Amino acid sequence: MRKLLVAASLCVLVSMPALAQNLKDAVPQAKTKLEQFSAKTGAVIIRGFHKIGSAQGLYSTSVNIEAKEFTNVTDGKKQYGITIESFKEDGRYDKKHTSFIDYDEIDSLIKGIEYISKVKASVTKLEDFQADYSTRGDLKISTFSSGDKIMAAVTSGNIGGVATYFNIEDLEKVKNLIKQAKAKIDEIKA
């Protein structure tokens, strides 16, 4: 009995570092310059933000867009970008997720939205389609066939992410809010 207890204790002790390693791996890495800048330690970071607006989606969903300016007071360096938050109102369990988009990625995001907004069902010989544009910060803009209609989705985050759904013509409002956010950043950078 004593040998069994010692063996079980030894197994638990040996497996603890492996369990700790798995927990360490679960921490997501910063993918954007904004996230990396914000995660700095040992420095005072000032986060400036300006709410640009919201776009109401279908099924009690919406997106909120903000312009961002992060300043490291220690060395005076700045980082600019936007955040896009997808929100789903779901009674007791509202969900939201925020994606960071670096300033140098905004023009590409706008062009990506313009392109996928024009995709038609004839893009493939198969029955259905989906066209996606993704950013480094886990934002995915999609257009897809849904029966005889073309719909759009703005998804923030991968696992546990939140999707906001739109009729295809309403994706233009999201694009315009992103353009306004970029214009606000350009204004403060000047």
N, C-alpha and C positions, 0 to 999 in steps of 0.2 A: 504494500500500500504506500509506504514511504517512497519507494522508487518511482511509483506512478506519479505521485505528487511532485517530486523533484523533476521528473521528465516533463510534466505538464507546465510547470513553472518555467523551465528552460525554453520550451517551445514558445511561450508567451513572450519572454524576454527577447528571444531571437527575432520574432516577427514584429516587434514594436518599431524598430528603425524603418522597416519596409512600409508599415502603415504611416509613419510620420513622413516618409518620402512621398507617398501618394497624396497626403494632405498638402504638402508643399507644392506639388505639381498642379494642384487644382486652382491656385491663384492665377488669374488671367494676367498676361503680360500687356503692357501699354503698347498699342499698335500705332497710335498717331503721335505726332509731335506735341499736340496739345495735351494729351494724356501723359506723355513722358515729362513734359515741362511741369505739369500740375503735380506729379508724383515726387518731385525733388524734395529732399529733406535737408535740413540745416540752412534753409534760406527762407526769407519772407517772400511769399508769392501773393501778389494782388490780382484778383480775378475781376475784371470788368465785364459786364454783360448788358445787352440791350435786347429786350423782347421785340422781335420783328412782327410776329403775328402767328395766327393759327389757321389751319385748314380743317374744317369739319369733314370727316369721312362717313362712310356707311357703317351700320351696325354698332352705333355708339362708340365710334373711334375718332381720333383726331391726331394731328401732328402740331407741335409747337416748335418754332424756329427762333433761335437767338444768335446774335453776333457776339463773339468773345474776343477779349484782349487779356492775355495773361502777362504780368510783368514780374520779373525777378528783381526785387529791390536791391539785392546784394551786388549784382553785376550790371543791372540796367537792361538786360536782354528782354525782348518781348516775343510773344508768339500769338498769332491771330488765327481765327477760324470760326466755325459755326457749330452749333449743336442742333440736332433734330431729335426731338422726343416723340416717340409714338405712344399714344395713350389709349387704353381700352377701358371704358366704364362698364363694369360687370357686377353691379350690385355691391355685395360685401367685399368682393375681391378685385378691386380696380387694379389694373396692371399698367406699368409704364417702363420704358427703357429709353436711354439716351445714347445716341451715337455722336462721336466727335468727328468733325471733318476739318482737316487742315486747310489753311488758306490756299495753298498751292494745288489743292484738289478740287476746289469749287468750280472752276471753269470746266473741267473735265466732267464733273457731275452734271452740270447744266447741259452740256452737249450730249451726255448719255441719256438724260431725260428726254431731250428733244428727239433723239434717234428712236428710242424705244416707244415713244408716243405715236410714231408714224408707222410702226410695224402692223401689218395686216395679216389676216389668217392665211393669205396666199404665200406667206414666207416659207411654208412647208407643205408638202403633199399629204402630210398626216392630218388627222382630224382636229387636233388641238395644238396650241403652242404656248410658250412662255418666253419672254425676253427679259433679261436681268441686267442691271448695272449695279456693281458693288463697290464700296469704298473700303479703305484700310480699317476704318473704325466700325466695321460690321453694320453698315447701312446698306440695304438692298432695295432698289427701286425696280419694280417688275410691272410688265404688262402681260396679260394672258387672256386666252379665250375662255369664255364662260357661257356655254350654250351658244346663242347667236350674237352675243355681245362681247366687246373687248373691255376688260376691267384693268385696274391698276392697284398696286399695293406698295406701301412704304413700310419696310420691316426694319426695325432697330434691334440689333442683337441676333445671335444665332440660337444657341440653346437658351430657352427661357425668354426669347425675344418677343416683341409685340408687333403685330401687323396692323396697319391702318389701310382700309380698303376704300377705293374711289371708283366712280365712273370715269372712264378714260378722259373725258373732256375736263374733269376737275383736277387732273394732274397738273394742268397749266397753272393753277393757283399755287401749288407747292413750288413749282419752278420759279414763279414770280417772287415768292417769299424768299427763296434762296438768293435770287438776284438782288433783292432789296438788302439782304444781310451782307452780301459782298459789297454793295455800294456803301453801306454804313461803315464797313471796315476800311474801304478805300478813303472815305471821308476823314476818319480819325488818323489814318496813317499819313495823310498829306501834311 
